[in-house]
């Protein structure tokens, strides 16, 4: 009886071996999404007495386009901010502010975060 169960399980699992899986996630897309992970968020107080260089201003946004979508998250706007800072060669961001707007052109609701991209010495 046990042999019959193992045989049926093996046949069932091997029947799926020829099936493929298509995804819209590419290796390049994954790399793009996670590149901001190397960029740390700093407060101005954390950088006092630390050697760093400011590269410029950066912004990140999250937008709710349709009424049936979830409201935009501040975390998504900060993640985009960090990815854009990484594009500039930064390893840190000094977050200035995150502001929520209603009824913006193209967005029912929008979160906009701004900051300064920085390179902090190790």
C-alpha positions as CSV (number, residue, x, y, z in Angstrom):
1,X,0.0,0.0,0.0
2,X,2.8,2.4,0.9
3,X,4.6,1.6,-2.4
4,X,1.4,2.4,-4.3
5,X,1.2,5.8,-2.6
6,X,4.8,6.7,-3.3
7,X,4.4,5.6,-6.9
8,X,1.3,7.7,-7.4
9,X,2.9,10.8,-5.8
10,X,6.0,10.4,-8.1
11,X,3.8,10.1,-11.2
12,X,1.8,13.1,-10.2
13,X,4.9,15.2,-9.6
14,X,6.6,14.1,-12.8
15,X,3.5,15.0,-14.8
16,X,4.2,18.7,-14.1
17,X,7.8,18.5,-15.2
18,X,7.2,19.7,-18.7
19,X,5.2,22.7,-17.7
20,X,6.9,26.1,-18.0
21,X,6.4,29.3,-16.0
22,X,6.3,32.7,-17.6
23,X,6.8,35.8,-15.5
24,X,7.0,39.5,-16.2
25,X,9.9,39.8,-13.7
26,X,13.3,39.8,-15.4
27,X,16.7,39.6,-13.8
28,X,17.3,43.2,-14.9
29,X,14.0,44.3,-13.3
30,X,14.8,42.6,-10.0
31,X,18.3,44.3,-10.0
32,X,16.6,47.6,-10.7
33,X,14.0,47.2,-7.9
34,X,16.6,46.2,-5.2
35,X,19.4,48.6,-6.1
36,X,18.1,51.2,-3.6
37,X,18.7,48.7,-0.7
38,X,22.4,49.8,-0.6
39,X,21.3,53.4,0.0
40,X,20.8,54.2,3.7
41,X,18.4,56.8,5.0
42,X,20.1,59.3,7.3
43,X,18.8,62.1,9.5
44,X,20.7,65.4,9.6
45,X,21.8,64.7,13.2
46,X,23.3,61.3,12.2
47,X,25.7,63.0,9.7
48,X,27.0,65.6,12.2
49,X,30.8,65.1,12.4
50,X,30.8,62.6,9.6
51,X,32.7,63.0,6.3
52,X,30.2,63.1,3.4
53,X,29.6,64.8,0.1
54,X,26.2,65.9,-1.2
55,X,25.5,64.9,-4.8
56,X,22.2,66.7,-5.3
57,X,18.5,66.6,-4.7
58,X,16.4,63.5,-5.3
59,X,12.6,62.9,-5.3
60,X,10.5,59.8,-5.1
61,X,6.8,59.4,-5.6
62,X,4.0,56.9,-5.1
63,X,0.7,57.5,-7.0
64,X,-2.9,56.2,-6.8
65,X,-4.2,56.5,-10.4
66,X,-7.5,54.7,-10.2
67,X,-10.1,54.8,-7.3
68,X,-10.0,51.0,-7.0
69,X,-6.2,51.0,-6.3
70,X,-4.7,51.0,-2.9
71,X,-3.7,54.4,-1.5
72,X,-0.1,55.3,-2.2
73,X,2.4,54.3,0.5
74,X,5.2,56.6,1.9
75,X,7.5,53.5,1.9
76,X,7.1,53.2,-1.9
77,X,8.0,56.8,-2.4
78,X,11.1,56.4,-0.1
79,X,12.1,53.3,-2.0
80,X,12.0,55.2,-5.3
81,X,13.9,58.0,-3.7
82,X,16.7,55.5,-2.7
83,X,16.8,54.0,-6.2
84,X,17.2,57.4,-7.8
85,X,20.0,58.2,-5.3
86,X,21.7,54.9,-6.2
87,X,21.5,56.1,-9.9
88,X,23.5,59.1,-8.8
89,X,26.2,57.0,-7.1
90,X,25.0,57.7,-3.6
91,X,25.2,55.4,-0.6
92,X,22.9,57.5,1.5
93,X,20.0,60.0,1.5
94,X,19.1,62.7,3.9
95,X,15.3,62.7,3.9
96,X,13.9,66.2,3.9
97,X,10.2,65.5,3.9
98,X,7.3,63.3,2.6
99,X,4.1,65.1,1.7
100,X,0.7,63.6,0.7
101,X,-1.3,65.4,-2.0
102,X,-4.9,64.9,-3.1
103,X,-6.3,65.3,-6.6
104,X,-3.0,65.9,-8.4
105,X,-2.9,65.8,-12.2
106,X,-2.7,62.1,-13.1
107,X,-3.1,60.9,-9.5
108,X,-6.1,60.8,-7.2
109,X,-3.6,60.7,-4.3
110,X,0.2,61.1,-4.3
111,X,3.0,60.9,-1.8
112,X,6.1,62.8,-2.7
113,X,9.4,62.5,-0.8
114,X,12.4,64.7,-1.3
115,X,15.9,64.6,0.1
116,X,19.6,65.0,-0.7
117,X,21.7,62.2,-2.1
118,X,25.0,61.8,-0.3
119,X,28.1,59.7,-0.4
120,X,29.2,59.0,3.2
121,X,32.8,58.0,3.8
122,X,33.3,54.5,5.3
